[in-house]
């Protein structure tokens, strides 16, 4: 006989095991039901989410400030210094570049013309020069320069009109089948369209409610002394309202509540984490941009000393002089080539 506390005496051990298992699972079910009623305090999680979000926003604002200082202060000052200190050599290089570009473009055109007509480049150069000397109305038709002969487009329009008529006649039966299919599709989708319309209306109501709350804080008429961030977020809100971007509007509203210290349970932890993710991406982009800008000589140019500027000027001057010499010799090569074509053409004409 088996005797256990809390249970009556049973001679059959199998029966006792079955009863014990039933009682055990009953207790488990009771515990699970009670657990559903236990309130969970999310305050620590909310506080941490808010703290992390504020820290990220602060870093983003600092990074944006550095970028704005570069574009509004450092870059303009560098440009003014560069223009005034290196004006003469800059003009010299620019003039050489213009001449090189003009001649190199001409040579590319000559080679293309020679390949198109399968002739010698020297002969192509001669034909092009002769064409330039001739008045436009007196020039002969050349398929390389002229897109079409006179009357070309009139003939094209006739052919297009004829083919369009053929297409319209052959497509008439297909249009009938398409109409029947569309009628069938619309009849089958009436219920789903009605549900979709209700969802759109609900979304529109929520969008309007959120935008009105944003406008209460950020509209210029209600807030005369806006900060730069408030102005930017107002423009973002306007754009996202027009674009029907409800998620982005919620992010702006959460940013307002964070900045105004007006967080309530209405702002979920999920929304806080979503906004933090967005700002982390913004921070990553801003830091990437700063790393790139720091490689430029005009970064923090306002802090560059006079001695450092003199050294920098000499480096730029040597670089520009090197560019001028390189462009000058490249231009000489092209001029020599053109001159050789002229001489070749003259030698042929004498024979």
Kinemage of the C-alpha trace (Angstrom):
@kinemage 1
@onewidth
@group {chain A} dominant
@subgroup {mainchain}
@vectorlist {calphas} color= white
{ca unk a 1} P 0.000 0.000 0.000
{ca unk a 2} L 1.295 3.474 -0.965
{ca unk a 3} L 0.787 6.355 1.498
{ca unk a 4} L 1.724 9.978 0.582
{ca unk a 5} L 0.939 13.154 2.522
{ca unk a 6} L -1.895 15.160 1.022
{ca unk a 7} L -3.286 12.143 -0.817
{ca unk a 8} L -5.592 9.328 0.457
{ca unk a 9} L -4.373 5.759 0.661
{ca unk a 10} L -4.467 3.900 -2.671
{ca unk a 11} L -3.545 0.248 -3.193
{ca unk a 12} L -3.017 0.784 -6.929
{ca unk a 13} L 0.158 2.823 -7.668
{ca unk a 14} L -0.940 3.448 -11.265
{ca unk a 15} L -4.131 5.155 -10.078
{ca unk a 16} L -2.139 7.314 -7.641
{ca unk a 17} L 0.291 8.473 -10.390
{ca unk a 18} L -2.611 9.483 -12.612
{ca unk a 19} L -4.209 11.525 -9.829
{ca unk a 20} L -0.888 13.245 -8.999
{ca unk a 21} L -0.346 14.220 -12.653
{ca unk a 22} L -3.862 15.662 -12.889
{ca unk a 23} L -3.358 17.773 -9.736
{ca unk a 24} L 0.034 18.979 -10.948
{ca unk a 25} L -1.289 20.251 -14.280
{ca unk a 26} L -4.219 21.918 -12.544
{ca unk a 27} L -1.771 23.874 -10.385
{ca unk a 28} L 0.267 24.865 -13.484
{ca unk a 29} L -2.863 26.178 -15.200
{ca unk a 30} L -3.741 28.246 -12.108
{ca unk a 31} L -0.244 29.746 -12.022
{ca unk a 32} L -0.397 30.681 -15.708
{ca unk a 33} L -3.764 32.379 -15.217
{ca unk a 34} L -2.450 34.379 -12.247
{ca unk a 35} L 0.673 35.393 -14.205
{ca unk a 36} L -1.490 37.123 -16.832
{ca unk a 37} L -2.762 39.461 -14.145
{ca unk a 38} L 0.672 40.479 -12.827
{ca unk a 39} L 1.377 44.128 -13.839
{ca unk a 40} L 4.782 44.780 -15.438
{ca unk a 41} L 6.422 48.129 -14.615
{ca unk a 42} L 7.924 49.503 -17.854
{ca unk a 43} L 9.168 52.748 -16.259
{ca unk a 44} L 12.864 51.691 -16.122
{ca unk a 45} L 12.758 50.665 -19.787
{ca unk a 46} L 11.116 53.954 -20.782
{ca unk a 47} L 13.662 55.981 -18.793
{ca unk a 48} L 16.561 54.176 -20.458
{ca unk a 49} L 15.013 54.590 -23.926
{ca unk a 50} L 14.497 58.328 -23.337
{ca unk a 51} L 18.026 58.756 -21.963
{ca unk a 52} L 19.613 56.955 -24.933
{ca unk a 53} L 17.471 58.900 -27.394
{ca unk a 54} L 18.417 62.268 -25.881
{ca unk a 55} L 22.090 61.314 -25.981
{ca unk a 56} L 21.854 60.329 -29.660
{ca unk a 57} L 19.959 63.525 -30.567
{ca unk a 58} L 22.640 65.590 -28.827
{ca unk a 59} L 25.396 63.874 -30.847
{ca unk a 60} L 23.465 64.391 -34.097
{ca unk a 61} L 23.004 68.101 -33.346
{ca unk a 62} L 26.725 68.470 -32.607
{ca unk a 63} L 27.698 66.721 -35.860
{ca unk a 64} L 25.272 68.860 -37.878
{ca unk a 65} L 26.712 71.990 -36.264
{ca unk a 66} L 30.228 70.999 -37.391
{ca unk a 67} L 29.005 70.414 -40.948
{ca unk a 68} L 27.141 73.752 -41.033
{ca unk a 69} L 30.218 75.606 -39.748
{ca unk a 70} L 32.243 74.070 -42.559
{ca unk a 71} L 29.849 75.149 -45.319
{ca unk a 72} L 28.976 78.546 -43.837
{ca unk a 73} L 32.365 79.671 -42.437
{ca unk a 74} L 35.426 77.552 -43.296
{ca unk a 75} L 34.675 76.822 -46.962
{ca unk a 76} L 33.808 80.454 -47.959
{ca unk a 77} L 36.919 81.769 -46.187
{ca unk a 78} L 39.115 79.214 -47.948
{ca unk a 79} L 37.607 80.090 -51.342
{ca unk a 80} L 38.246 83.811 -50.799
{ca unk a 81} L 41.833 83.128 -49.721
{ca unk a 82} L 42.488 80.746 -52.623
{ca unk a 83} L 41.094 83.193 -55.195
{ca unk a 84} L 43.062 86.176 -53.901
{ca unk a 85} L 46.391 84.389 -53.315
{ca unk a 86} L 46.487 82.221 -56.459
{ca unk a 87} L 44.511 84.300 -58.951
{ca unk a 88} L 47.280 84.722 -61.576
{ca unk a 89} L 48.352 81.080 -61.817
{ca unk a 90} L 44.707 79.948 -61.743
{ca unk a 91} L 43.821 82.087 -64.766
{ca unk a 92} L 46.886 80.769 -66.580
{ca unk a 93} L 45.843 77.148 -65.986
{ca unk a 94} L 42.193 77.814 -66.888
{ca unk a 95} L 43.182 79.407 -70.204
{ca unk a 96} L 45.429 76.432 -71.036
{ca unk a 97} L 42.629 73.995 -70.120
{ca unk a 98} L 40.143 75.791 -72.406
{ca unk a 99} L 42.535 75.591 -75.359
{ca unk a 100} L 43.303 71.916 -74.704
{ca unk a 101} L 39.600 71.049 -74.411
{ca unk a 102} L 38.778 72.828 -77.673
{ca unk a 103} L 41.555 71.101 -79.636
{ca unk a 104} L 41.011 67.643 -78.122
{ca unk a 105} L 37.279 67.858 -78.920
{ca unk a 106} L 38.134 68.764 -82.510
{ca unk a 107} L 40.531 65.810 -82.860
{ca unk a 108} L 37.953 63.346 -81.472
{ca unk a 109} L 35.424 64.648 -83.987
{ca unk a 110} L 37.950 64.279 -86.844
{ca unk a 111} L 38.741 60.666 -85.927
{ca unk a 112} L 35.028 59.861 -85.623
{ca unk a 113} L 34.354 61.464 -89.024
{ca unk a 114} L 37.244 59.539 -90.604
{ca unk a 115} L 35.979 56.236 -89.180
{ca unk a 116} L 32.387 56.976 -90.243
{ca unk a 117} L 33.387 57.660 -93.869
{ca unk a 118} L 36.321 55.213 -93.828
{ca unk a 119} L 38.837 57.847 -94.957
{ca unk a 120} L 42.226 59.174 -93.849
{ca unk a 121} L 42.107 61.521 -90.766
{ca unk a 122} L 44.033 64.182 -92.716
{ca unk a 123} L 41.354 64.120 -95.408
{ca unk a 124} L 38.628 64.171 -92.751
{ca unk a 125} L 40.245 67.265 -91.196
{ca unk a 126} L 40.260 68.966 -94.597
{ca unk a 127} L 36.566 68.153 -95.261
{ca unk a 128} L 35.490 69.399 -91.836
{ca unk a 129} L 37.396 72.684 -92.241
{ca unk a 130} L 35.928 73.235 -95.705
{ca unk a 131} L 32.444 72.549 -94.341
{ca unk a 132} L 32.948 75.140 -91.586
{ca unk a 133} L 33.876 77.766 -94.190
{ca unk a 134} L 30.681 77.092 -96.176
{ca unk a 135} L 27.432 78.841 -95.222
{ca unk a 136} L 24.906 76.436 -93.584
{ca unk a 137} L 22.351 76.810 -96.402
{ca unk a 138} L 25.002 75.977 -99.035
{ca unk a 139} L 26.382 72.843 -97.359
{ca unk a 140} L 25.835 69.470 -98.974
{ca unk a 141} L 24.055 66.761 -97.030
{ca unk a 142} L 26.461 64.765 -94.845
{ca unk a 143} L 25.028 61.824 -92.841
{ca unk a 144} L 27.669 62.322 -90.128
{ca unk a 145} L 26.509 65.868 -89.282
{ca unk a 146} L 22.919 65.891 -90.559
{ca unk a 147} L 20.315 63.712 -88.865
{ca unk a 148} L 18.145 63.395 -91.974
{ca unk a 149} L 17.689 64.543 -95.511
{ca unk a 150} L 14.955 67.052 -96.436
{ca unk a 151} L 11.509 65.441 -96.225
{ca unk a 152} L 12.711 62.680 -93.880
{ca unk a 153} L 10.352 63.456 -91.001
{ca unk a 154} L 7.333 63.882 -93.296
{ca unk a 155} L 7.843 60.319 -94.555
{ca unk a 156} L 8.352 59.038 -90.988
{ca unk a 157} L 5.061 60.642 -89.884
{ca unk a 158} L 3.187 58.950 -92.737
{ca unk a 159} L 4.595 55.533 -91.806
{ca unk a 160} L 3.815 56.042 -88.111
{ca unk a 161} L 0.218 57.086 -88.904
{ca unk a 162} L -0.272 53.998 -91.080
{ca unk a 163} L 1.128 51.584 -88.484
{ca unk a 164} L -0.991 53.210 -85.734
{ca unk a 165} L -4.172 52.540 -87.741
{ca unk a 166} L -3.173 48.880 -88.107
{ca unk a 167} L -2.528 48.565 -84.384
{ca unk a 168} L -5.869 50.145 -83.463
{ca unk a 169} L -7.832 47.733 -85.658
{ca unk a 170} L -6.004 44.651 -84.339
{ca unk a 171} L -6.290 45.734 -80.693
{ca unk a 172} L -10.073 46.306 -80.702
{ca unk a 173} L -10.896 42.676 -79.787
{ca unk a 174} L -8.253 42.634 -77.055
{ca unk a 175} L -9.781 45.796 -75.567
{ca unk a 176} L -13.172 44.024 -75.315
{ca unk a 177} L -11.627 41.125 -73.424
{ca unk a 178} L -9.830 43.573 -71.118
{ca unk a 179} L -13.127 45.354 -70.361
{ca unk a 180} L -14.816 42.051 -69.490
{ca unk a 181} L -11.925 41.043 -67.245
{ca unk a 182} L -11.925 44.421 -65.467
{ca unk a 183} L -15.693 44.157 -64.834
{ca unk a 184} L -15.200 40.690 -63.348
{ca unk a 185} L -12.291 41.872 -61.199
{ca unk a 186} L -14.226 44.882 -59.871
{ca unk a 187} L -17.263 42.746 -58.964
{ca unk a 188} L -15.059 40.305 -57.040
{ca unk a 189} L -13.146 43.024 -55.236
{ca unk a 190} L -15.977 45.217 -53.933
{ca unk a 191} L -15.724 43.928 -50.357
{ca unk a 192} L -11.944 44.225 -50.220
{ca unk a 193} L -12.121 47.717 -51.701
{ca unk a 194} L -14.610 48.769 -49.038
{ca unk a 195} L -12.328 47.456 -46.289
{ca unk a 196} L -9.366 49.183 -47.890
{ca unk a 197} L -11.318 52.446 -48.049
{ca unk a 198} L -12.130 52.221 -44.334
{ca unk a 199} L -8.439 51.671 -43.557
{ca unk a 200} L -7.530 54.710 -45.632
{ca unk a 201} L -10.065 56.847 -43.774
{ca unk a 202} L -8.757 55.687 -40.389
{ca unk a 203} L -5.195 56.409 -41.466
{ca unk a 204} L -6.214 59.856 -42.729
{ca unk a 205} L -7.900 60.687 -39.407
{ca unk a 206} L -4.813 59.617 -37.437
{ca unk a 207} L -2.523 61.542 -39.798
{ca unk a 208} L -4.590 64.722 -39.343
{ca unk a 209} L -4.657 64.309 -35.554
{ca unk a 210} L -0.876 63.880 -35.342
{ca unk a 211} L -0.203 66.788 -37.695
{ca unk a 212} L -2.458 69.119 -35.676
{ca unk a 213} L -0.553 68.196 -32.518
{ca unk a 214} L 2.744 68.914 -34.300
{ca unk a 215} L 1.406 72.244 -35.601
{ca unk a 216} L 0.477 73.251 -32.048
{ca unk a 217} L 4.176 73.212 -31.166
{ca unk a 218} L 6.007 73.963 -34.422
{ca unk a 219} L 3.756 76.196 -36.559
{ca unk a 220} L 5.548 79.563 -37.096
{ca unk a 221} L 2.386 81.508 -36.181
{ca unk a 222} L 2.181 79.789 -32.794
{ca unk a 223} L 5.923 79.718 -32.112
{ca unk a 224} L 7.551 83.011 -33.124
{ca unk a 225} L 11.001 82.158 -31.703
{ca unk a 226} L 11.718 78.817 -33.328
{ca unk a 227} L 15.063 77.079 -32.965
{ca unk a 228} L 16.848 75.742 -36.041
{ca unk a 229} L 15.824 72.166 -35.162
{ca unk a 230} L 12.178 73.200 -34.757
{ca unk a 231} L 12.191 74.903 -38.170
{ca unk a 232} L 13.741 71.819 -39.785
{ca unk a 233} L 11.242 69.464 -38.141
{ca unk a 234} L 8.322 71.685 -39.174
{ca unk a 235} L 9.450 71.427 -42.802
{ca unk a 236} L 9.865 67.661 -42.386
{ca unk a 237} L 6.336 67.432 -40.947
{ca unk a 238} L 4.872 69.417 -43.853
{ca unk a 239} L 6.590 67.160 -46.391
{ca unk a 240} L 5.555 63.930 -44.668
{ca unk a 241} L 1.962 65.155 -44.289
{ca unk a 242} L 1.849 65.778 -48.041
{ca unk a 243} L 3.510 62.400 -48.729
{ca unk a 244} L 1.101 60.566 -46.351
{ca unk a 245} L 4.084 59.238 -44.374
{ca unk a 246} L 2.440 58.439 -41.044
{ca unk a 247} L 5.519 56.773 -39.517
{ca unk a 248} L 7.701 59.827 -40.160
{ca unk a 249} L 5.025 62.123 -38.669
{ca unk a 250} L 4.996 59.981 -35.511
{ca unk a 251} L 8.780 60.360 -35.298
{ca unk a 252} L 8.454 64.166 -35.425
{ca unk a 253} L 5.788 64.093 -32.700
{ca unk a 254} L 7.965 61.883 -30.500
{ca unk a 255} L 10.891 64.282 -31.036
{ca unk a 256} L 8.662 67.161 -29.857
{ca unk a 257} L 7.648 65.306 -26.714
{ca unk a 258} L 11.258 64.414 -25.993
{ca unk a 259} L 12.437 68.015 -26.423
{ca unk a 260} L 9.472 69.482 -24.492
{ca unk a 261} L 9.749 66.913 -21.677
{ca unk a 262} L 6.079 65.999 -22.252
{ca unk a 263} L 6.378 62.240 -22.496
{ca unk a 264} L 3.297 60.275 -21.529
{ca unk a 265} L 2.265 56.636 -21.813
{ca unk a 266} L 0.851 57.554 -25.226
{ca unk a 267} L 4.413 57.369 -26.580
{ca unk a 268} L 5.249 53.686 -26.576
{ca unk a 269} L 8.687 52.229 -25.952
{ca unk a 270} L 8.571 50.916 -29.505
{ca unk a 271} L 8.129 54.461 -30.859
{ca unk a 272} L 11.035 55.685 -28.738
{ca unk a 273} L 13.276 52.896 -30.014
{ca unk a 274} L 12.151 53.547 -33.600
{ca unk a 275} L 13.070 57.220 -33.301
{ca unk a 276} L 16.395 56.322 -31.687
{ca unk a 277} L 17.194 53.996 -34.607
{ca unk a 278} L 16.417 56.799 -37.063
{ca unk a 279} L 18.681 59.258 -35.228
{ca unk a 280} L 21.462 56.672 -35.009
{ca unk a 281} L 21.318 56.334 -38.786
{ca unk a 282} L 21.398 60.145 -39.079
{ca unk a 283} L 24.425 60.214 -36.773
{ca unk a 284} L 26.189 57.544 -38.822
{ca unk a 285} L 25.594 59.536 -42.037
{ca unk a 286} L 26.766 62.794 -40.445
{ca unk a 287} L 29.943 61.192 -39.052
{ca unk a 288} L 30.698 59.666 -42.458
{ca unk a 289} L 30.298 63.089 -44.075
{ca unk a 290} L 32.566 64.710 -41.471
{ca unk a 291} L 35.305 62.106 -42.060
{ca unk a 292} L 35.180 62.926 -45.775
{ca unk a 293} L 35.201 66.713 -45.214
{ca unk a 294} L 38.171 66.465 -42.844
{ca unk a 295} L 40.301 65.234 -45.744
{ca unk a 296} L 39.752 68.561 -47.574
{ca unk a 297} L 42.232 71.432 -47.116
{ca unk a 298} L 39.433 73.878 -46.289
{ca unk a 299} L 38.257 71.948 -43.217
{ca unk a 300} L 38.619 74.169 -40.119
{ca unk a 301} L 40.394 76.750 -42.301
{ca unk a 302} L 39.557 79.534 -39.845
{ca unk a 303} L 41.961 77.885 -37.374
{ca unk a 304} L 44.872 77.636 -39.856
{ca unk a 305} L 47.757 79.962 -38.868
{ca unk a 306} L 49.499 82.453 -41.205
{ca unk a 307} L 52.609 80.278 -41.393
{ca unk a 308} L 50.517 77.217 -42.318
{ca unk a 309} L 48.714 79.275 -44.967
{ca unk a 310} L 52.022 80.314 -46.552
{ca unk a 311} L 53.093 76.668 -46.730
{ca unk a 312} L 49.705 75.706 -48.163
{ca unk a 313} L 49.944 78.464 -50.783
{ca unk a 314} L 53.333 77.206 -51.946
{ca unk a 315} L 52.009 73.636 -52.231
{ca unk a 316} L 49.020 74.764 -54.309
{ca unk a 317} L 51.234 76.936 -56.504
{ca unk a 318} L 53.607 74.055 -57.277
{ca unk a 319} L 50.651 71.785 -58.039
{ca unk a 320} L 49.085 74.347 -60.411
{ca unk a 321} L 52.405 74.946 -62.171
{ca unk a 322} L 52.749 71.204 -62.678
{ca unk a 323} L 49.208 71.068 -64.129
{ca unk a 324} L 50.010 73.935 -66.497
{ca unk a 325} L 53.170 72.242 -67.828
{ca unk a 326} L 51.327 68.950 -68.358
{ca unk a 327} L 48.419 70.652 -70.207
{ca unk a 328} L 50.842 72.759 -72.279
{ca unk a 329} L 52.725 69.710 -73.592
{ca unk a 330} L 49.501 67.765 -74.264
{ca unk a 331} L 48.225 70.738 -76.268
{ca unk a 332} L 51.503 70.893 -78.220
{ca unk a 333} L 51.079 67.233 -79.221
{ca unk a 334} L 47.604 67.950 -80.623
{ca unk a 335} L 48.810 71.046 -82.491
{ca unk a 336} L 51.662 69.027 -84.000
{ca unk a 337} L 49.190 66.341 -85.132
{ca unk a 338} L 46.890 68.912 -86.765
{ca unk a 339} L 49.855 70.553 -88.487
{ca unk a 340} L 51.021 67.172 -89.833
{ca unk a 341} L 47.554 66.613 -91.354
{ca unk a 342} L 47.694 70.029 -93.021
{ca unk a 343} L 51.132 69.262 -94.475
{ca unk a 344} L 49.963 65.823 -95.640
{ca unk a 345} L 46.974 67.355 -97.408
{ca unk a 346} L 49.194 69.950 -99.097
{ca unk a 347} L 51.634 67.273 -100.281
{ca unk a 348} L 48.775 65.299 -101.877
{ca unk a 349} L 47.284 68.363 -103.595
{ca unk a 350} L 50.666 69.157 -105.267
{ca unk a 351} L 50.804 65.735 -106.925
